[in-house]
Amino acid sequence: MTAEYLRGLLTAYQVLEPRDELAVRLVRHLERTVARHPEHGALLRAYVRWSLLPRAKRHQAARAGGVKHRIRWAYTRINQAAELLTTTAGHGLTIATLDQGRLDAWLAAKPGTRYEARDFIVWAHRRHHARDLLVPHRPKADPVGLDEDSHWDLLHQCLTDTRLDLDVRAAGAILLLFGQHLTRIAALPTTAVTTLDGTMFLTLGRTPIPLPPHPGRPPHHPRRPPRSPGLGREHQRRLAVPRPPSRRPHLRRRPQPPPAPSPTGPPGPPPW
């Protein structure tokens, strides 16, 4: 049982007062890092106090939850800033005399995590502690997509395979049909699915999206609206109401031509 878990448990039962866990954890990690690198303490404290901690709090307030992710995000930047300062000092340089070539060599040694030092280098340049150095954003791996046949096979499995849990099938179908992130799918409320006139709608943002009918059910046809009250044909006939003219004159019955004469000649006079 860790100290953080125990404190969270005692806070939930109101034994301890709640605290700003994000600020406490960041300051604690900062002090541990400064204890290992005391020569860089002033620069690291200024970076955390005036840049890293305020932005972490703003992000935490804008996106409720996920405090552990925000703490790891800040830990990584503190560690990379300390490593960069230590490596620079090992070469007889300071952050103010660091040039682009040495920085590129340092980034290329461990490209997986050292690109996170970009945040510290940008802050140092804006506070006139470093030169205008270029650090690209962390490269992302090329996404690996599904081919069309695999895509439809998985969607068919989500729709028909009753061995899977219903929530798994629903999340998989939304992912394959609409390309939503799993974190957003997991946060969907039950009110996201509504029914209107026999048609189901899914609301992912602000606009409801009509869903296709169930494969085993016929499509829904809305009922024909009731006829407006008025006189039926039987009442019109009894009251001798004249029939209105046709609205389609070209469909009126045309007069029939007279019968053609008989091929044997005109008929003779009637017998007396």
C-alpha positions as CSV (number, residue, x, y, z in Angstrom):
1,M,0.0,0.0,0.0
2,T,1.6,3.3,-1.2
3,A,1.5,6.5,0.7
4,E,-0.5,8.2,-2.0
5,Y,-3.2,5.5,-1.9
6,L,-3.4,5.6,1.9
7,R,-3.7,9.4,1.9
8,G,-6.4,9.2,-0.8
9,L,-8.3,6.7,1.3
10,L,-8.1,8.9,4.4
11,T,-9.1,11.9,2.5
12,A,-12.1,10.1,1.1
13,Y,-13.2,9.3,4.6
14,Q,-12.6,12.9,5.7
15,V,-9.9,11.9,8.1
16,L,-7.4,14.2,6.3
17,E,-8.1,17.5,4.6
18,P,-7.9,17.5,0.8
19,R,-4.9,19.1,-0.8
20,D,-3.6,20.2,-4.2
21,E,-2.1,16.8,-5.1
22,L,-0.7,18.1,-8.4
23,A,1.3,20.9,-6.8
24,V,2.5,18.8,-3.9
25,R,3.7,16.0,-6.1
26,L,5.5,18.3,-8.5
27,V,7.3,20.3,-5.8
28,R,8.3,17.0,-4.1
29,H,9.8,15.7,-7.4
30,L,11.5,19.0,-8.1
31,E,13.2,19.0,-4.7
32,R,14.4,15.4,-5.2
33,T,15.8,16.4,-8.6
34,V,17.5,19.5,-7.2
35,A,19.1,17.4,-4.4
36,R,20.8,15.3,-7.2
37,H,21.8,18.3,-9.2
38,P,22.2,21.3,-6.8
39,E,24.1,23.4,-9.3
40,H,21.0,23.7,-11.5
41,G,18.5,24.3,-8.7
42,A,17.9,28.0,-9.4
43,L,17.1,27.4,-13.1
44,L,14.9,24.3,-12.4
45,R,12.9,26.0,-9.6
46,A,12.2,29.0,-11.8
47,Y,11.1,26.8,-14.7
48,V,8.7,24.7,-12.6
49,R,7.3,27.7,-10.6
50,W,6.7,30.1,-13.4
51,S,6.0,27.8,-16.4
52,L,5.4,24.1,-15.7
53,L,3.2,24.2,-12.6
54,P,0.8,27.0,-13.7
55,R,0.3,25.3,-17.1
56,A,-0.3,21.9,-15.4
57,K,-2.9,23.5,-13.2
58,R,-4.7,25.2,-16.1
59,H,-4.8,21.9,-18.0
60,Q,-6.1,20.1,-15.0
61,A,-8.9,22.7,-14.5
62,A,-9.8,22.6,-18.2
63,R,-9.9,18.8,-18.3
64,A,-11.4,17.3,-15.1
65,G,-9.7,14.1,-13.9
66,G,-6.5,12.6,-15.1
67,V,-4.2,14.0,-12.4
68,K,-1.8,11.1,-12.7
69,H,-1.3,11.7,-16.4
70,R,-0.6,15.4,-15.7
71,I,1.9,14.5,-13.0
72,R,3.8,12.1,-15.3
73,W,3.7,14.8,-18.0
74,A,5.4,17.2,-15.6
75,Y,7.9,14.6,-14.2
76,T,9.2,13.9,-17.7
77,R,9.9,17.6,-18.5
78,I,11.7,18.1,-15.2
79,N,13.8,15.0,-15.7
80,Q,14.8,16.0,-19.3
81,A,15.6,19.5,-18.3
82,A,17.9,18.3,-15.5
83,E,19.5,15.8,-17.9
84,L,20.2,18.4,-20.5
85,L,21.7,20.8,-18.0
86,T,23.9,18.1,-16.6
87,T,25.1,16.9,-20.0
88,T,25.8,20.5,-21.1
89,A,27.9,21.1,-18.0
90,G,29.8,17.9,-18.6
91,H,31.0,19.3,-21.9
92,G,32.1,22.6,-20.3
93,L,29.2,24.5,-21.5
94,T,26.1,26.2,-20.1
95,I,22.6,26.5,-21.3
96,A,23.5,30.0,-22.6
97,T,26.4,28.8,-24.7
98,L,24.8,25.6,-26.0
99,D,24.7,25.6,-29.8
100,Q,22.4,23.9,-32.3
101,G,24.9,21.2,-33.3
102,R,25.5,19.9,-29.8
103,L,21.8,20.0,-29.1
104,D,21.0,17.9,-32.2
105,A,23.6,15.3,-31.2
106,W,22.1,15.1,-27.7
107,L,18.5,14.7,-29.1
108,A,19.6,12.0,-31.6
109,A,21.1,9.8,-28.8
110,K,17.7,9.1,-27.3
111,P,15.0,10.5,-29.6
112,G,12.2,8.7,-27.7
113,T,12.2,10.9,-24.7
114,R,14.6,13.8,-25.1
115,Y,12.3,15.6,-27.4
116,E,10.3,16.4,-24.3
117,A,13.1,18.9,-23.4
118,R,11.7,21.2,-26.0
119,D,9.4,22.8,-23.4
120,F,12.3,23.8,-21.2
121,I,14.4,25.1,-24.1
122,V,11.6,27.3,-25.4
123,W,11.0,28.7,-21.9
124,A,14.8,29.3,-21.4
125,H,15.0,31.2,-24.7
126,R,12.0,33.4,-23.8
127,R,13.6,34.3,-20.5
128,H,16.9,35.1,-22.2
129,H,18.7,32.1,-20.6
130,A,19.5,30.3,-23.9
131,R,19.9,30.9,-27.6
132,D,17.1,30.5,-30.1
133,L,17.5,26.8,-30.5
134,L,15.3,24.6,-32.7
135,V,13.8,21.5,-31.1
136,P,11.2,19.7,-33.3
137,H,8.1,18.2,-31.8
138,R,8.3,14.6,-30.8
139,P,7.9,12.5,-33.9
140,K,4.9,10.2,-34.0
141,A,4.9,6.7,-35.5
142,D,3.0,6.2,-38.7
143,P,-0.5,4.9,-37.9
144,V,-1.2,1.3,-39.0
145,G,-4.7,1.0,-40.4
146,L,-7.0,-1.9,-41.3
147,D,-7.7,-3.0,-44.8
148,E,-11.3,-2.8,-45.9
149,D,-12.1,-6.5,-45.6
150,S,-10.8,-6.6,-42.0
151,H,-12.7,-3.5,-41.2
152,W,-16.0,-4.9,-42.3
153,D,-15.3,-8.3,-40.7
154,L,-14.8,-6.7,-37.3
155,L,-17.9,-4.6,-37.7
156,H,-19.9,-7.6,-38.6
157,Q,-18.6,-9.4,-35.5
158,C,-19.6,-6.4,-33.3
159,L,-23.1,-6.5,-34.7
160,T,-23.8,-10.3,-34.7
161,D,-21.4,-12.0,-32.2
162,T,-23.5,-12.5,-29.0
163,R,-20.6,-14.1,-27.2
164,L,-19.1,-10.7,-26.7
165,D,-20.3,-8.4,-24.0
166,L,-22.8,-5.8,-25.2
167,D,-20.8,-2.9,-24.1
168,V,-17.8,-4.2,-26.0
169,R,-19.8,-4.7,-29.1
170,A,-21.3,-1.2,-28.8
171,A,-17.9,0.4,-28.3
172,G,-16.3,-1.5,-31.1
173,A,-19.2,-0.5,-33.5
174,I,-18.9,3.2,-32.6
175,L,-15.1,3.0,-33.1
176,L,-15.3,1.3,-36.5
177,L,-18.2,3.4,-37.8
178,F,-17.4,6.9,-36.5
179,G,-13.6,6.7,-35.6
180,Q,-14.0,7.9,-32.1
181,H,-11.3,7.5,-29.4
182,L,-12.0,4.9,-26.8
183,T,-11.7,7.4,-24.0
184,R,-14.5,9.4,-25.6
185,I,-16.6,6.4,-26.1
186,A,-16.2,5.3,-22.5
187,A,-17.4,8.8,-21.4
188,L,-20.6,8.7,-23.4
189,P,-23.7,9.0,-21.2
190,T,-26.8,6.9,-21.6
191,T,-28.6,9.9,-22.9
192,A,-26.4,9.9,-26.0
193,V,-28.8,7.3,-27.6
194,T,-32.3,8.6,-28.2
195,T,-35.3,7.4,-30.2
196,L,-37.6,9.6,-32.3
197,D,-40.5,8.3,-34.5
198,G,-39.0,4.8,-34.4
199,T,-35.5,6.0,-35.5
200,M,-32.5,5.7,-33.2
201,F,-30.0,8.6,-32.9
202,L,-26.5,8.8,-31.5
203,T,-25.2,12.1,-30.2
204,L,-21.4,12.3,-30.2
205,G,-21.1,16.1,-30.2
206,R,-24.1,18.4,-30.6
207,T,-25.9,17.0,-33.7
208,P,-27.7,13.7,-33.3
209,I,-26.7,11.1,-36.0
210,P,-29.4,8.7,-37.3
211,L,-28.4,5.1,-36.9
212,P,-29.3,2.4,-39.5
213,P,-32.1,0.0,-38.7
214,H,-31.4,-3.4,-37.2
215,P,-30.3,-5.9,-39.9
216,G,-33.1,-8.3,-38.9
217,R,-35.9,-5.8,-38.7
218,P,-37.8,-4.1,-41.6
219,P,-37.3,-0.4,-42.0
220,H,-39.7,1.8,-40.1
221,H,-42.3,3.6,-42.1
222,P,-44.0,6.5,-40.3
223,R,-47.8,6.4,-40.1
224,R,-49.7,8.4,-42.7
225,P,-51.1,11.5,-41.1
226,P,-54.9,11.5,-40.6
227,R,-57.0,13.1,-43.3
228,S,-58.4,16.5,-42.6
229,P,-62.1,16.5,-41.8
230,G,-64.3,17.2,-44.8
231,L,-67.0,15.8,-47.1
232,G,-66.4,12.3,-48.4
233,R,-67.5,11.2,-51.8
234,E,-70.7,9.7,-50.5
235,H,-71.7,12.9,-48.8
236,Q,-70.8,14.9,-51.9
237,R,-73.1,12.6,-54.0
238,R,-76.0,12.9,-51.6
239,L,-75.7,16.7,-51.4
240,A,-75.2,17.0,-55.2
241,V,-71.9,18.8,-54.7
242,P,-70.3,19.4,-58.1
243,R,-67.1,17.6,-58.7
244,P,-64.1,19.9,-58.9
245,P,-62.2,20.0,-62.2
246,S,-59.2,17.9,-62.6
247,R,-55.9,19.4,-61.7
248,R,-54.2,17.5,-64.5
249,P,-55.8,18.4,-67.8
250,H,-53.6,16.2,-69.8
251,L,-55.0,13.2,-67.9
252,R,-58.6,14.0,-68.7
253,R,-60.5,11.4,-70.9
254,R,-60.4,12.5,-74.5
255,P,-63.5,12.2,-76.7
256,Q,-63.5,8.9,-78.7
257,P,-63.5,9.1,-82.5
258,P,-66.5,7.7,-84.4
259,P,-66.4,4.1,-85.4
260,A,-64.7,3.3,-88.7
261,P,-67.0,2.3,-91.7
262,S,-67.5,-1.3,-92.5
263,P,-65.2,-2.7,-95.2
264,T,-68.3,-4.1,-97.1
265,G,-69.6,-0.6,-97.8
266,P,-72.2,1.5,-96.3
267,P,-75.3,-0.2,-95.0
268,G,-78.3,-0.1,-97.2
269,P,-81.7,1.3,-96.3
270,P,-83.6,-0.4,-93.7
271,P,-86.1,-2.9,-94.9
272,W,-89.7,-1.9,-95.1
